[in-house]
């Protein structure tokens, strides 16, 4: 199973088990493998490449907080 399909499968399981619908465009996918990032983008997720776009948890938290304030 490709990483993109795996993301969609997890979202489907969340909806079935918890009754919460999450669209792929609501997902932030962080990974250190460019191939996985490409797959996540293919299914519509927002992506960050660990080591290039974000280097530690503090940077990730800052980005998420900054984006939540502008949304």
LUMLUMDREN-2810 file (N, C-alpha, C; in Angstrom, 1 decimal):
<atoms>
<atom><aa>X</aa><ch>A</ch><at>N</at><xx>0.9</xx><yy>-1.2</yy><zz>0.0</zz></atom>
<atom><aa>X</aa><ch>A</ch><at>CA</at><xx>0.0</xx><yy>0.0</yy><zz>0.0</zz></atom>
<atom><aa>X</aa><ch>A</ch><at>C</at><xx>0.9</xx><yy>1.2</yy><zz>0.0</zz></atom>
<atom><aa>X</aa><ch>A</ch><at>N</at><xx>0.6</xx><yy>2.2</yy><zz>-0.9</zz></atom>
<atom><aa>X</aa><ch>A</ch><at>CA</at><xx>1.4</xx><yy>3.4</yy><zz>-1.0</zz></atom>
<atom><aa>X</aa><ch>A</ch><at>C</at><xx>1.0</xx><yy>4.3</yy><zz>0.3</zz></atom>
<atom><aa>X</aa><ch>A</ch><at>N</at><xx>1.9</xx><yy>5.2</yy><zz>0.6</zz></atom>
<atom><aa>X</aa><ch>A</ch><at>CA</at><xx>1.7</xx><yy>6.0</yy><zz>1.8</zz></atom>
<atom><aa>X</aa><ch>A</ch><at>C</at><xx>0.5</xx><yy>6.9</yy><zz>1.7</zz></atom>
<atom><aa>X</aa><ch>A</ch><at>N</at><xx>0.2</xx><yy>7.4</yy><zz>0.4</zz></atom>
<atom><aa>X</aa><ch>A</ch><at>CA</at><xx>-1.0</xx><yy>8.2</yy><zz>0.2</zz></atom>
<atom><aa>X</aa><ch>A</ch><at>C</at><xx>-2.3</xx><yy>7.4</yy><zz>0.6</zz></atom>
<atom><aa>X</aa><ch>A</ch><at>N</at><xx>-2.3</xx><yy>6.2</yy><zz>0.1</zz></atom>
<atom><aa>X</aa><ch>A</ch><at>CA</at><xx>-3.5</xx><yy>5.3</yy><zz>0.4</zz></atom>
<atom><aa>X</aa><ch>A</ch><at>C</at><xx>-3.6</xx><yy>5.0</yy><zz>1.8</zz></atom>
<atom><aa>X</aa><ch>A</ch><at>N</at><xx>-2.4</xx><yy>4.8</yy><zz>2.5</zz></atom>
<atom><aa>X</aa><ch>A</ch><at>CA</at><xx>-2.4</xx><yy>4.5</yy><zz>3.9</zz></atom>
<atom><aa>X</aa><ch>A</ch><at>C</at><xx>-3.0</xx><yy>5.7</yy><zz>4.7</zz></atom>
<atom><aa>X</aa><ch>A</ch><at>N</at><xx>-2.7</xx><yy>6.9</yy><zz>4.3</zz></atom>
<atom><aa>X</aa><ch>A</ch><at>CA</at><xx>-3.3</xx><yy>8.1</yy><zz>5.0</zz></atom>
<atom><aa>X</aa><ch>A</ch><at>C</at><xx>-4.8</xx><yy>8.1</yy><zz>4.8</zz></atom>
<atom><aa>X</aa><ch>A</ch><at>N</at><xx>-5.3</xx><yy>7.8</yy><zz>3.6</zz></atom>
<atom><aa>X</aa><ch>A</ch><at>CA</at><xx>-6.7</xx><yy>7.8</yy><zz>3.4</zz></atom>
<atom><aa>X</aa><ch>A</ch><at>C</at><xx>-7.4</xx><yy>6.7</yy><zz>4.2</zz></atom>
<atom><aa>X</aa><ch>A</ch><at>N</at><xx>-6.7</xx><yy>5.6</yy><zz>4.3</zz></atom>
<atom><aa>X</aa><ch>A</ch><at>CA</at><xx>-7.3</xx><yy>4.5</yy><zz>5.1</zz></atom>
<atom><aa>X</aa><ch>A</ch><at>C</at><xx>-7.4</xx><yy>4.8</yy><zz>6.6</zz></atom>
<atom><aa>X</aa><ch>A</ch><at>N</at><xx>-6.4</xx><yy>5.5</yy><zz>7.1</zz></atom>
<atom><aa>X</aa><ch>A</ch><at>CA</at><xx>-6.4</xx><yy>6.0</yy><zz>8.5</zz></atom>
<atom><aa>X</aa><ch>A</ch><at>C</at><xx>-7.6</xx><yy>7.0</yy><zz>8.7</zz></atom>
<atom><aa>X</aa><ch>A</ch><at>N</at><xx>-7.7</xx><yy>7.9</yy><zz>7.8</zz></atom>
<atom><aa>X</aa><ch>A</ch><at>CA</at><xx>-8.8</xx><yy>8.8</yy><zz>7.9</zz></atom>
<atom><aa>X</aa><ch>A</ch><at>C</at><xx>-10.2</xx><yy>8.1</yy><zz>7.9</zz></atom>
<atom><aa>X</aa><ch>A</ch><at>N</at><xx>-10.3</xx><yy>7.1</yy><zz>7.0</zz></atom>
<atom><aa>X</aa><ch>A</ch><at>CA</at><xx>-11.5</xx><yy>6.3</yy><zz>7.0</zz></atom>
<atom><aa>X</aa><ch>A</ch><at>C</at><xx>-11.8</xx><yy>5.6</yy><zz>8.3</zz></atom>
<atom><aa>X</aa><ch>A</ch><at>N</at><xx>-10.7</xx><yy>5.0</yy><zz>8.9</zz></atom>
<atom><aa>X</aa><ch>A</ch><at>CA</at><xx>-10.9</xx><yy>4.3</yy><zz>10.2</zz></atom>
<atom><aa>X</aa><ch>A</ch><at>C</at><xx>-11.3</xx><yy>5.3</yy><zz>11.3</zz></atom>
<atom><aa>X</aa><ch>A</ch><at>N</at><xx>-10.7</xx><yy>6.5</yy><zz>11.3</zz></atom>
<atom><aa>X</aa><ch>A</ch><at>CA</at><xx>-11.1</xx><yy>7.5</yy><zz>12.3</zz></atom>
<atom><aa>X</aa><ch>A</ch><at>C</at><xx>-12.6</xx><yy>7.8</yy><zz>12.2</zz></atom>
<atom><aa>X</aa><ch>A</ch><at>N</at><xx>-13.0</xx><yy>8.0</yy><zz>10.9</zz></atom>
<atom><aa>X</aa><ch>A</ch><at>CA</at><xx>-14.5</xx><yy>8.3</yy><zz>10.8</zz></atom>
<atom><aa>X</aa><ch>A</ch><at>C</at><xx>-15.3</xx><yy>7.1</yy><zz>11.2</zz></atom>
<atom><aa>X</aa><ch>A</ch><at>N</at><xx>-15.0</xx><yy>5.9</yy><zz>10.9</zz></atom>
<atom><aa>X</aa><ch>A</ch><at>CA</at><xx>-15.8</xx><yy>4.8</yy><zz>11.3</zz></atom>
<atom><aa>X</aa><ch>A</ch><at>C</at><xx>-15.8</xx><yy>4.5</yy><zz>12.8</zz></atom>
<atom><aa>X</aa><ch>A</ch><at>N</at><xx>-14.6</xx><yy>4.7</yy><zz>13.4</zz></atom>
<atom><aa>X</aa><ch>A</ch><at>CA</at><xx>-14.5</xx><yy>4.3</yy><zz>14.8</zz></atom>
<atom><aa>X</aa><ch>A</ch><at>C</at><xx>-14.9</xx><yy>5.5</yy><zz>15.7</zz></atom>
<atom><aa>X</aa><ch>A</ch><at>N</at><xx>-14.6</xx><yy>6.7</yy><zz>15.3</zz></atom>
<atom><aa>X</aa><ch>A</ch><at>CA</at><xx>-14.9</xx><yy>7.9</yy><zz>16.2</zz></atom>
<atom><aa>X</aa><ch>A</ch><at>C</at><xx>-16.0</xx><yy>8.8</yy><zz>15.7</zz></atom>
<atom><aa>X</aa><ch>A</ch><at>N</at><xx>-16.4</xx><yy>8.6</yy><zz>14.5</zz></atom>
<atom><aa>X</aa><ch>A</ch><at>CA</at><xx>-17.5</xx><yy>9.4</yy><zz>13.9</zz></atom>
<atom><aa>X</aa><ch>A</ch><at>C</at><xx>-17.0</xx><yy>10.8</yy><zz>13.6</zz></atom>
<atom><aa>X</aa><ch>A</ch><at>N</at><xx>-15.7</xx><yy>10.9</yy><zz>13.4</zz></atom>
<atom><aa>X</aa><ch>A</ch><at>CA</at><xx>-15.1</xx><yy>12.2</yy><zz>13.1</zz></atom>
<atom><aa>X</aa><ch>A</ch><at>C</at><xx>-14.6</xx><yy>12.2</yy><zz>11.6</zz></atom>
<atom><aa>X</aa><ch>A</ch><at>N</at><xx>-15.1</xx><yy>13.1</yy><zz>10.8</zz></atom>
<atom><aa>X</aa><ch>A</ch><at>CA</at><xx>-14.7</xx><yy>13.1</yy><zz>9.4</zz></atom>
<atom><aa>X</aa><ch>A</ch><at>C</at><xx>-13.5</xx><yy>14.1</yy><zz>9.3</zz></atom>
<atom><aa>X</aa><ch>A</ch><at>N</at><xx>-12.4</xx><yy>13.7</yy><zz>8.8</zz></atom>
<atom><aa>X</aa><ch>A</ch><at>CA</at><xx>-11.2</xx><yy>14.5</yy><zz>8.5</zz></atom>
<atom><aa>X</aa><ch>A</ch><at>C</at><xx>-10.9</xx><yy>14.4</yy><zz>7.0</zz></atom>
<atom><aa>X</aa><ch>A</ch><at>N</at><xx>-10.9</xx><yy>15.5</yy><zz>6.4</zz></atom>
<atom><aa>X</aa><ch>A</ch><at>CA</at><xx>-10.6</xx><yy>15.6</yy><zz>4.9</zz></atom>
<atom><aa>X</aa><ch>A</ch><at>C</at><xx>-9.1</xx><yy>15.5</yy><zz>4.8</zz></atom>
<atom><aa>X</aa><ch>A</ch><at>N</at><xx>-8.6</xx><yy>15.0</yy><zz>3.7</zz></atom>
<atom><aa>X</aa><ch>A</ch><at>CA</at><xx>-7.1</xx><yy>15.0</yy><zz>3.5</zz></atom>
<atom><aa>X</aa><ch>A</ch><at>C</at><xx>-6.5</xx><yy>16.4</yy><zz>3.5</zz></atom>
<atom><aa>X</aa><ch>A</ch><at>N</at><xx>-7.2</xx><yy>17.4</yy><zz>3.1</zz></atom>
<atom><aa>X</aa><ch>A</ch><at>CA</at><xx>-6.7</xx><yy>18.8</yy><zz>3.1</zz></atom>
<atom><aa>X</aa><ch>A</ch><at>C</at><xx>-6.6</xx><yy>19.4</yy><zz>4.5</zz></atom>
<atom><aa>X</aa><ch>A</ch><at>N</at><xx>-7.1</xx><yy>18.6</yy><zz>5.5</zz></atom>
<atom><aa>X</aa><ch>A</ch><at>CA</at><xx>-7.0</xx><yy>19.1</yy><zz>6.9</zz></atom>
<atom><aa>X</aa><ch>A</ch><at>C</at><xx>-5.9</xx><yy>18.4</yy><zz>7.6</zz></atom>
<atom><aa>X</aa><ch>A</ch><at>N</at><xx>-5.1</xx><yy>17.6</yy><zz>6.9</zz></atom>
<atom><aa>X</aa><ch>A</ch><at>CA</at><xx>-4.0</xx><yy>16.8</yy><zz>7.5</zz></atom>
<atom><aa>X</aa><ch>A</ch><at>C</at><xx>-2.7</xx><yy>17.5</yy><zz>7.3</zz></atom>
<atom><aa>X</aa><ch>A</ch><at>N</at><xx>-1.9</xx><yy>17.6</yy><zz>8.4</zz></atom>
<atom><aa>X</aa><ch>A</ch><at>CA</at><xx>-0.5</xx><yy>18.0</yy><zz>8.3</zz></atom>
<atom><aa>X</aa><ch>A</ch><at>C</at><xx>0.3</xx><yy>16.8</yy><zz>8.4</zz></atom>
<atom><aa>X</aa><ch>A</ch><at>N</at><xx>1.1</xx><yy>16.5</yy><zz>7.4</zz></atom>
<atom><aa>X</aa><ch>A</ch><at>CA</at><xx>1.9</xx><yy>15.3</yy><zz>7.3</zz></atom>
<atom><aa>X</aa><ch>A</ch><at>C</at><xx>3.3</xx><yy>15.7</yy><zz>7.4</zz></atom>
<atom><aa>X</aa><ch>A</ch><at>N</at><xx>4.1</xx><yy>15.2</yy><zz>8.4</zz></atom>
<atom><aa>X</aa><ch>A</ch><at>CA</at><xx>5.5</xx><yy>15.5</yy><zz>8.6</zz></atom>
<atom><aa>X</aa><ch>A</ch><at>C</at><xx>6.3</xx><yy>14.2</yy><zz>8.5</zz></atom>
<atom><aa>X</aa><ch>A</ch><at>N</at><xx>7.3</xx><yy>14.3</yy><zz>7.6</zz></atom>
<atom><aa>X</aa><ch>A</ch><at>CA</at><xx>8.1</xx><yy>13.1</yy><zz>7.4</zz></atom>
<atom><aa>X</aa><ch>A</ch><at>C</at><xx>9.5</xx><yy>13.5</yy><zz>7.0</zz></atom>
<atom><aa>X</aa><ch>A</ch><at>N</at><xx>10.5</xx><yy>12.6</yy><zz>7.1</zz></atom>
<atom><aa>X</aa><ch>A</ch><at>CA</at><xx>11.8</xx><yy>12.9</yy><zz>6.7</zz></atom>
<atom><aa>X</aa><ch>A</ch><at>C</at><xx>12.2</xx><yy>12.3</yy><zz>5.3</zz></atom>
<atom><aa>X</aa><ch>A</ch><at>N</at><xx>11.2</xx><yy>11.6</yy><zz>4.7</zz></atom>
<atom><aa>X</aa><ch>A</ch><at>CA</at><xx>11.4</xx><yy>11.0</yy><zz>3.4</zz></atom>
<atom><aa>X</aa><ch>A</ch><at>C</at><xx>10.7</xx><yy>11.7</yy><zz>2.3</zz></atom>
<atom><aa>X</aa><ch>A</ch><at>N</at><xx>11.4</xx><yy>12.3</yy><zz>1.4</zz></atom>
<atom><aa>X</aa><ch>A</ch><at>CA</at><xx>10.7</xx><yy>13.0</yy><zz>0.3</zz></atom>
<atom><aa>X</aa><ch>A</ch><at>C</at><xx>9.7</xx><yy>12.2</yy><zz>-0.5</zz></atom>
<atom><aa>X</aa><ch>A</ch><at>N</at><xx>9.9</xx><yy>10.9</yy><zz>-0.6</zz></atom>
<atom><aa>X</aa><ch>A</ch><at>CA</at><xx>8.9</xx><yy>10.1</yy><zz>-1.3</zz></atom>
<atom><aa>X</aa><ch>A</ch><at>C</at><xx>7.6</xx><yy>10.0</yy><zz>-0.6</zz></atom>
<atom><aa>X</aa><ch>A</ch><at>N</at><xx>7.7</xx><yy>10.0</yy><zz>0.7</zz></atom>
<atom><aa>X</aa><ch>A</ch><at>CA</at><xx>6.4</xx><yy>9.9</yy><zz>1.6</zz></atom>
<atom><aa>X</aa><ch>A</ch><at>C</at><xx>5.7</xx><yy>11.3</yy><zz>1.5</zz></atom>
<atom><aa>X</aa><ch>A</ch><at>N</at><xx>6.5</xx><yy>12.4</yy><zz>1.5</zz></atom>
<atom><aa>X</aa><ch>A</ch><at>CA</at><xx>5.9</xx><yy>13.7</yy><zz>1.4</zz></atom>
<atom><aa>X</aa><ch>A</ch><at>C</at><xx>5.2</xx><yy>13.8</yy><zz>0.0</zz></atom>
<atom><aa>X</aa><ch>A</ch><at>N</at><xx>5.8</xx><yy>13.3</yy><zz>-1.0</zz></atom>
<atom><aa>X</aa><ch>A</ch><at>CA</at><xx>5.2</xx><yy>13.4</yy><zz>-2.4</zz></atom>
<atom><aa>X</aa><ch>A</ch><at>C</at><xx>3.8</xx><yy>12.6</yy><zz>-2.4</zz></atom>
<atom><aa>X</aa><ch>A</ch><at>N</at><xx>3.8</xx><yy>11.5</yy><zz>-1.7</zz></atom>
<atom><aa>X</aa><ch>A</ch><at>CA</at><xx>2.6</xx><yy>10.7</yy><zz>-1.7</zz></atom>
<atom><aa>X</aa><ch>A</ch><at>C</at><xx>1.5</xx><yy>11.4</yy><zz>-0.9</zz></atom>
<atom><aa>X</aa><ch>A</ch><at>N</at><xx>1.9</xx><yy>12.0</yy><zz>0.2</zz></atom>
<atom><aa>X</aa><ch>A</ch><at>CA</at><xx>0.9</xx><yy>12.7</yy><zz>1.1</zz></atom>
<atom><aa>X</aa><ch>A</ch><at>C</at><xx>0.3</xx><yy>13.9</yy><zz>0.3</zz></atom>
<atom><aa>X</aa><ch>A</ch><at>N</at><xx>1.2</xx><yy>14.6</yy><zz>-0.4</zz></atom>
<atom><aa>X</aa><ch>A</ch><at>CA</at><xx>0.7</xx><yy>15.7</yy><zz>-1.2</zz></atom>
<atom><aa>X</aa><ch>A</ch><at>C</at><xx>-0.3</xx><yy>15.3</yy><zz>-2.3</zz></atom>
<atom><aa>X</aa><ch>A</ch><at>N</at><xx>0.0</xx><yy>14.1</yy><zz>-2.9</zz></atom>
<atom><aa>X</aa><ch>A</ch><at>CA</at><xx>-0.8</xx><yy>13.6</yy><zz>-3.9</zz></atom>
<atom><aa>X</aa><ch>A</ch><at>C</at><xx>-2.2</xx><yy>13.4</yy><zz>-3.5</zz></atom>
<atom><aa>X</aa><ch>A</ch><at>N</at><xx>-2.4</xx><yy>13.0</yy><zz>-2.2</zz></atom>
<atom><aa>X</aa><ch>A</ch><at>CA</at><xx>-3.8</xx><yy>12.8</yy><zz>-1.8</zz></atom>
<atom><aa>X</aa><ch>A</ch><at>C</at><xx>-4.4</xx><yy>14.0</yy><zz>-1.1</zz></atom>
<atom><aa>X</aa><ch>A</ch><at>N</at><xx>-3.6</xx><yy>15.1</yy><zz>-1.1</zz></atom>
<atom><aa>X</aa><ch>A</ch><at>CA</at><xx>-4.2</xx><yy>16.4</yy><zz>-0.7</zz></atom>
<atom><aa>X</aa><ch>A</ch><at>C</at><xx>-3.8</xx><yy>16.9</yy><zz>0.7</zz></atom>
<atom><aa>X</aa><ch>A</ch><at>N</at><xx>-2.9</xx><yy>16.2</yy><zz>1.3</zz></atom>
<atom><aa>X</aa><ch>A</ch><at>CA</at><xx>-2.4</xx><yy>16.7</yy><zz>2.7</zz></atom>
<atom><aa>X</aa><ch>A</ch><at>C</at><xx>-1.4</xx><yy>17.8</yy><zz>2.5</zz></atom>
<atom><aa>X</aa><ch>A</ch><at>N</at><xx>-1.4</xx><yy>18.7</yy><zz>3.5</zz></atom>
<atom><aa>X</aa><ch>A</ch><at>CA</at><xx>-0.3</xx><yy>19.7</yy><zz>3.7</zz></atom>
<atom><aa>X</aa><ch>A</ch><at>C</at><xx>0.9</xx><yy>18.9</yy><zz>4.2</zz></atom>
<atom><aa>X</aa><ch>A</ch><at>N</at><xx>2.1</xx><yy>19.2</yy><zz>3.7</zz></atom>
<atom><aa>X</aa><ch>A</ch><at>CA</at><xx>3.2</xx><yy>18.5</yy><zz>4.1</zz></atom>
<atom><aa>X</aa><ch>A</ch><at>C</at><xx>4.4</xx><yy>19.4</yy><zz>4.6</zz></atom>
<atom><aa>X</aa><ch>A</ch><at>N</at><xx>5.2</xx><yy>18.8</yy><zz>5.5</zz></atom>
<atom><aa>X</aa><ch>A</ch><at>CA</at><xx>6.5</xx><yy>19.4</yy><zz>5.9</zz></atom>
<atom><aa>X</aa><ch>A</ch><at>C</at><xx>7.5</xx><yy>18.4</yy><zz>5.8</zz></atom>
<atom><aa>X</aa><ch>A</ch><at>N</at><xx>8.6</xx><yy>18.7</yy><zz>5.2</zz></atom>
<atom><aa>X</aa><ch>A</ch><at>CA</at><xx>9.8</xx><yy>17.7</yy><zz>5.2</zz></atom>
<atom><aa>X</aa><ch>A</ch><at>C</at><xx>10.7</xx><yy>18.0</yy><zz>6.4</zz></atom>
<atom><aa>X</aa><ch>A</ch><at>N</at><xx>10.7</xx><yy>17.0</yy><zz>7.3</zz></atom>
<atom><aa>X</aa><ch>A</ch><at>CA</at><xx>11.5</xx><yy>17.1</yy><zz>8.5</zz></atom>
<atom><aa>X</aa><ch>A</ch><at>C</at><xx>13.0</xx><yy>17.2</yy><zz>8.1</zz></atom>
<atom><aa>X</aa><ch>A</ch><at>N</at><xx>13.7</xx><yy>18.2</yy><zz>8.6</zz></atom>
<atom><aa>X</aa><ch>A</ch><at>CA</at><xx>15.1</xx><yy>18.4</yy><zz>8.3</zz></atom>
<atom><aa>X</aa><ch>A</ch><at>C</at><xx>15.3</xx><yy>19.5</yy><zz>7.3</zz></atom>
<atom><aa>X</aa><ch>A</ch><at>N</at><xx>14.2</xx><yy>19.9</yy><zz>6.5</zz></atom>
<atom><aa>X</aa><ch>A</ch><at>CA</at><xx>14.3</xx><yy>21.0</yy><zz>5.6</zz></atom>
<atom><aa>X</aa><ch>A</ch><at>C</at><xx>13.3</xx><yy>22.1</yy><zz>6.0</zz></atom>
<atom><aa>X</aa><ch>A</ch><at>N</at><xx>12.0</xx><yy>21.7</yy><zz>6.1</zz></atom>
<atom><aa>X</aa><ch>A</ch><at>CA</at><xx>10.9</xx><yy>22.7</yy><zz>6.4</zz></atom>
<atom><aa>X</aa><ch>A</ch><at>C</at><xx>10.9</xx><yy>22.9</yy><zz>7.9</zz></atom>
<atom><aa>X</aa><ch>A</ch><at>N</at><xx>11.1</xx><yy>21.9</yy><zz>8.7</zz></atom>
<atom><aa>X</aa><ch>A</ch><at>CA</at><xx>11.1</xx><yy>22.0</yy><zz>10.1</zz></atom>
<atom><aa>X</aa><ch>A</ch><at>C</at><xx>12.2</xx><yy>21.0</yy><zz>10.7</zz></atom>
<atom><aa>X</aa><ch>A</ch><at>N</at><xx>12.9</xx><yy>21.5</yy><zz>11.7</zz></atom>
<atom><aa>X</aa><ch>A</ch><at>CA</at><xx>14.0</xx><yy>20.8</yy><zz>12.2</zz></atom>
<atom><aa>X</aa><ch>A</ch><at>C</at><xx>13.8</xx><yy>20.2</yy><zz>13.6</zz></atom>
<atom><aa>X</aa><ch>A</ch><at>N</at><xx>12.8</xx><yy>20.7</yy><zz>14.3</zz></atom>
<atom><aa>X</aa><ch>A</ch><at>CA</at><xx>12.5</xx><yy>20.2</yy><zz>15.7</zz></atom>
<atom><aa>X</aa><ch>A</ch><at>C</at><xx>11.1</xx><yy>20.5</yy><zz>16.1</zz></atom>
<atom><aa>X</aa><ch>A</ch><at>N</at><xx>10.7</xx><yy>19.9</yy><zz>17.2</zz></atom>
<atom><aa>X</aa><ch>A</ch><at>CA</at><xx>9.3</xx><yy>20.1</yy><zz>17.7</zz></atom>
<atom><aa>X</aa><ch>A</ch><at>C</at><xx>9.0</xx><yy>21.5</yy><zz>17.9</zz></atom>
<atom><aa>X</aa><ch>A</ch><at>N</at><xx>9.9</xx><yy>22.3</yy><zz>18.4</zz></atom>
<atom><aa>X</aa><ch>A</ch><at>CA</at><xx>9.6</xx><yy>23.7</yy><zz>18.7</zz></atom>
<atom><aa>X</aa><ch>A</ch><at>C</at><xx>9.3</xx><yy>24.5</yy><zz>17.4</zz></atom>
<atom><aa>X</aa><ch>A</ch><at>N</at><xx>10.0</xx><yy>24.2</yy><zz>16.3</zz></atom>
<atom><aa>X</aa><ch>A</ch><at>CA</at><xx>9.7</xx><yy>24.9</yy><zz>15.1</zz></atom>
<atom><aa>X</aa><ch>A</ch><at>C</at><xx>8.3</xx><yy>24.4</yy><zz>14.6</zz></atom>
<atom><aa>X</aa><ch>A</ch><at>N</at><xx>8.0</xx><yy>23.2</yy><zz>14.7</zz></atom>
<atom><aa>X</aa><ch>A</ch><at>CA</at><xx>6.7</xx><yy>22.7</yy><zz>14.3</zz></atom>
<atom><aa>X</aa><ch>A</ch><at>C</at><xx>5.6</xx><yy>23.3</yy><zz>15.1</zz></atom>
<atom><aa>X</aa><ch>A</ch><at>N</at><xx>5.8</xx><yy>23.4</yy><zz>16.4</zz></atom>
<atom><aa>X</aa><ch>A</ch><at>CA</at><xx>4.8</xx><yy>24.1</yy><zz>17.2</zz></atom>
<atom><aa>X</aa><ch>A</ch><at>C</at><xx>4.6</xx><yy>25.5</yy><zz>16.8</zz></atom>
<atom><aa>X</aa><ch>A</ch><at>N</at><xx>5.7</xx><yy>26.2</yy><zz>16.5</zz></atom>
<atom><aa>X</aa><ch>A</ch><at>CA</at><xx>5.6</xx><yy>27.7</yy><zz>16.1</zz></atom>
<atom><aa>X</aa><ch>A</ch><at>C</at><xx>4.8</xx><yy>27.8</yy><zz>14.8</zz></atom>
<atom><aa>X</aa><ch>A</ch><at>N</at><xx>5.1</xx><yy>26.9</yy><zz>13.8</zz></atom>
<atom><aa>X</aa><ch>A</ch><at>CA</at><xx>4.4</xx><yy>27.0</yy><zz>12.6</zz></atom>
<atom><aa>X</aa><ch>A</ch><at>C</at><xx>3.0</xx><yy>26.7</yy><zz>12.7</zz></atom>
<atom><aa>X</aa><ch>A</ch><at>N</at><xx>2.6</xx><yy>25.7</yy><zz>13.5</zz></atom>
<atom><aa>X</aa><ch>A</ch><at>CA</at><xx>1.2</xx><yy>25.4</yy><zz>13.7</zz></atom>
<atom><aa>X</aa><ch>A</ch><at>C</at><xx>0.5</xx><yy>26.5</yy><zz>14.4</zz></atom>
<atom><aa>X</aa><ch>A</ch><at>N</at><xx>1.1</xx><yy>27.1</yy><zz>15.4</zz></atom>
<atom><aa>X</aa><ch>A</ch><at>CA</at><xx>0.5</xx><yy>28.2</yy><zz>16.1</zz></atom>
<atom><aa>X</aa><ch>A</ch><at>C</at><xx>0.3</xx><yy>29.4</yy><zz>15.2</zz></atom>
<atom><aa>X</aa><ch>A</ch><at>N</at><xx>1.3</xx><yy>29.7</yy><zz>14.4</zz></atom>
<atom><aa>X</aa><ch>A</ch><at>CA</at><xx>1.3</xx><yy>30.9</yy><zz>13.5</zz></atom>
<atom><aa>X</aa><ch>A</ch><at>C</at><xx>0.2</xx><yy>30.7</yy><zz>12.5</zz></atom>
<atom><aa>X</aa><ch>A</ch><at>N</at><xx>0.0</xx><yy>29.5</yy><zz>12.0</zz></atom>
<atom><aa>X</aa><ch>A</ch><at>CA</at><xx>-1.0</xx><yy>29.2</yy><zz>11.0</zz></atom>
<atom><aa>X</aa><ch>A</ch><at>C</at><xx>-2.4</xx><yy>29.2</yy><zz>11.6</zz></atom>
<atom><aa>X</aa><ch>A</ch><at>N</at><xx>-2.5</xx><yy>28.8</yy><zz>12.8</zz></atom>
<atom><aa>X</aa><ch>A</ch><at>CA</at><xx>-3.9</xx><yy>28.7</yy><zz>13.5</zz></atom>
<atom><aa>X</aa><ch>A</ch><at>C</at><xx>-4.3</xx><yy>30.2</yy><zz>13.7</zz></atom>
<atom><aa>X</aa><ch>A</ch><at>N</at><xx>-3.4</xx><yy>31.1</yy><zz>14.0</zz></atom>
<atom><aa>X</aa><ch>A</ch><at>CA</at><xx>-3.8</xx><yy>32.5</yy><zz>14.2</zz></atom>
<atom><aa>X</aa><ch>A</ch><at>C</at><xx>-4.3</xx><yy>33.2</yy><zz>13.0</zz></atom>
<atom><aa>X</aa><ch>A</ch><at>N</at><xx>-3.8</xx><yy>32.8</yy><zz>11.8</zz></atom>
<atom><aa>X</aa><ch>A</ch><at>CA</at><xx>-4.1</xx><yy>33.4</yy><zz>10.6</zz></atom>
<atom><aa>X</aa><ch>A</ch><at>C</at><xx>-5.3</xx><yy>32.7</yy><zz>9.9</zz></atom>
<atom><aa>X</aa><ch>A</ch><at>N</at><xx>-5.7</xx><yy>31.6</yy><zz>10.4</zz></atom>
<atom><aa>X</aa><ch>A</ch><at>CA</at><xx>-6.9</xx><yy>30.8</yy><zz>9.8</zz></atom>
<atom><aa>X</aa><ch>A</ch><at>C</at><xx>-8.2</xx><yy>31.4</yy><zz>10.2</zz></atom>
</atoms>
